[in-house]
Amino acid sequence: MGGKTFTFILTGVVIFLTLAISLLAGYLFFVGVPTAADKATIIETKKVDDVKIPSDSELSVEPLSKEKTYYNLRNDDPEKISVIELQMEIIYYNKVKGIAKVSEKIGFYKSQINELVSTYFENMTIEDVKAQNAKENAKKELTKSINEILNVNEPEKVEIVYTVVFGKWFYQ
């Protein structure tokens, strides 16, 4: 009698393990294997989550000018005049390692920053400004260039400007 009980128990364990393996294989086949698109989404999500966004108390805003400003755009047709009207603000970090008064530093270099912005748009055509990603590209490039200007006399290059914001972006 002991042999039959052992055989039934062993058969039950084998049946149970077979069902468990079948269910796991079915799960992996239908649900569990991530596709390349799923993996890319996971990687993108991690990149976005890894970016530290500063709090409002860590940032300050400095308008580039008190009024809206007009900049000439490059034009190959001498009979046409193309301009862009901007209202631009610089959003910068309040505290930066190695810089005692960030707002004073930005104020000191404001004329060079204005010249940089003017030159930047003088090299763009109306078609460049109309492009879908023109505003985003201008924000990135101007932020990088302004940081370079502000770091010219610094022994250690640090990010001072967080971003620039265009309150008004009107061209014709």
WOJOUR-V868289 format. One record per backbone hydrogen bond with DSSP energy under -1.0 kcal/mol. CO is the residue of the C=O (numbers start at 1). NH is the residue of the N-H. Records with the same first field share a line. If there is no record, write none. Layout:
BEGIN
CO=NH  NH
END
This chain:
BEGIN
1=5
2=6
3=7
4=8
5=9
6=10
7=11
8=12
9=13
10=14
11=15
12=16
13=17
14=18
15=19
16=20
17=21
18=22
19=23
20=24
21=25
22=26
23=27
24=28
25=29
26=30
27=31  32
28=33
35=39
36=40
37=41
38=42
39=43
40=44
41=45
42=46
43=47
44=48
45=49
46=50
55=58
56=59
58=94
60=92
62=90
69=86
71=84
77=80
82=73
83=172
84=71
85=170
86=69
87=167  168
88=64
89=165
90=62
91=162  163
92=60
96=99
101=105
102=106
103=107
104=108
105=109
109=113
110=114
111=115
112=116
113=117
114=118
115=119
116=120
117=121
118=122
119=123
121=124
124=74
125=129
126=130
131=134
133=137
134=138
135=139
136=140
137=141
138=142
139=143
140=144
141=145
142=146
143=147
144=148
145=149
146=150
147=151
149=152
151=154
160=93
163=91
165=89
168=87
170=85
END
